């Protein structure tokens, strides 16, 4: 029953699911029974996928369930905005895949039978999730009796509602993964590479060429020497219109009123530090005092003189325990430095370790259990070196019996360093770091040198409430005096303010540079062009971090082709480049009559350059850069021949192949297998993407989040 208890403990957090969903149901029940027009079923529709409506209450319930699973798996109790965004996106992708693929699976006769599910949970082909949940940390083997006992508890009602909810989640994930794998396998089995295709691929890889070339860059003709008319640009736009497709977006223009600390805030911060200096000097518990009063927590670290800034080092190594230095102004903060302790400590340690990766054994609990088991074995006489070679994931030290050699302070992550430096020689210690779980044994310690531990009281120089109110009043005055798009623009120009612009899609989470600014984007999609934007409370002043923001909706871009006027500056550059290319091609054709590449270079007033080992898959050509047109031309040329002028990205080129190098790789079967594997890998993604693009999807999430 130990495994059942572990799952009971892990699932205990799911009590929040039941409570949360009850509250959601209660609130939405009241909403749905109300008579407001906001409560029509269509108002609660968050999406429609291939004709199937998804309602907000259902979607939000799934979000809450997934969030609780996420908390349980990560050990977190509170989620930040980024985590909630990721969870909502995960749930959305699950709804999408189900809505798109269910009919596809049905048409193909794909399903997961009860026998298959049994095989993945209890049979001979256990799913990795089941293996992770039910592996005995002492044996490293799946405890099948624990699986059976847990399932019996689920079926008999002995398991809690929370455990059952967790199990249903796991079971659904297993089923979805299996049916998705079946579909991917079905698609990949339909892919085939012929021997001719494999041979052609080998030929392209085996052949590379050396070239000489002359080039004339587009910059050799000034922009003013080229005439570009409106008709030229419109013709280019129509010819390349597909390049200017766009999704729906909004353009926001805004001004920020940043809240920064004033000189008065600086003075008040300094005064506070000076006022507490005597109290700090007299306190007996420096760590507690710092942790309660400082903006930076107490650091339990001993440092040598050379590790400290010169001014602090001089004080710390000439003073006594209890002495206080400062205030010092540094990094936008004032600080007091107190000598907390002075000791003679080793300046270096030699140690060995065994690193256990939680992902390899299942999770951190299993890794800790394995570390404890190895610790017990070594304490009873087992060889540390032999166990390191067998178990350690740090392959570099494992080959040496776990030996890390000598290292100094601040070379290792803190938990590891504390165990190695503070532990006794030849004793065993378990430490957890971001790399995994370590079993550490200090084997030797270096000479002892004087080191100090400092307690630092830090107070950041931050804007006060008064400063926030002052800046808010400035933003408020601007907003109240400029309630239209035109006055907004006029005031910015008159006051010399910095107007910024951002283009945002409906589901974007924030405007770049504005912290947690989702509300500004939602407002933009509820406004008309040139409206001053307002938040949910009707205020036209947004607060994002240390910025007050006033904004207007400057533009509405519908899905389709970008308007010609909007892309005209980009198109002008493209037409300029095209016309310069035509002029340079004509100039090169005339020079090509010289017949020899050196003579052509002389006639053009330039030099001959060379590049080697150019093959079809090459991305960037040595000396030249990214020029796919040049690559495509030279790999198909005969040796000794001159090319026609080639329009590239940076200029126009004439090339000559000076050598063709053929590599000796004739393993067609291996190339065929490689290409088929690459096709299968791409098919997993592309097959679903094709179904997604063909689906009818209405996404209204932005109305709710």
Secondary structure, 3 states (H helix, E strand, C coil): CHHHHHHHHHHHCCHHHHHHHHHHHHHHHHHHHCCCHHHCHHHHEEEEECCEEEEHHHHHHHHHHHHHHHHHHHCCCCCCHHHHHHHHHHHHHHHHHHHHHHHHHHHHCCCCCHHHHHHHHCCCCCCHHHHHHHECCCCCCECHHHHHHHHHHHHHCCCCHHHHHHHHHHHHHHHHHHHHHHHHHHHHHCCCCCHHHHHHHHHHHHEEEEEEEEEEEHHHCCHHHCCCCHHHHHHHHHHCHHHHEECCEEEEEEEEEECCCCHHHHHHHHHHHHHHHHHHHHCCCHHHHHHHHCCCCCCCCEECHHHCCHHHHHHHCCCCCCCEEEEEECCCEEEEEEEEEEEEEECEEEEEEEEECHHHHCCHHHHHHHHHHHHHHHHCCCCHHHHHHHHCCCHHHHCCCCEEEEEECCCCCHHHHHHHHHCCCCCEEEEEECCEEEEEEEEEECCEEEEEEEEEEEEECCCCHHHHHHHHHHHHHHHHHCCCHHHHHHHHHHHCCCCEEEEECCCCCCCCCCCCCHHHHHHHCCCCCCCECCCCCCCCCEEECCEEEEEEEEEEECCEECCHHHHHHHHHHHHHHHHHHHHHHHHHHHHHHHCCHHHHHHHHCCCCEEEEEECCCCCCECCCECCHHHHHHHCCCCCCCECCCEECCCEEEEEEEEEEEECCCCCHHHHHHHHHHHHHHHHHHHHHHHHHHHCCEEECHHHCC
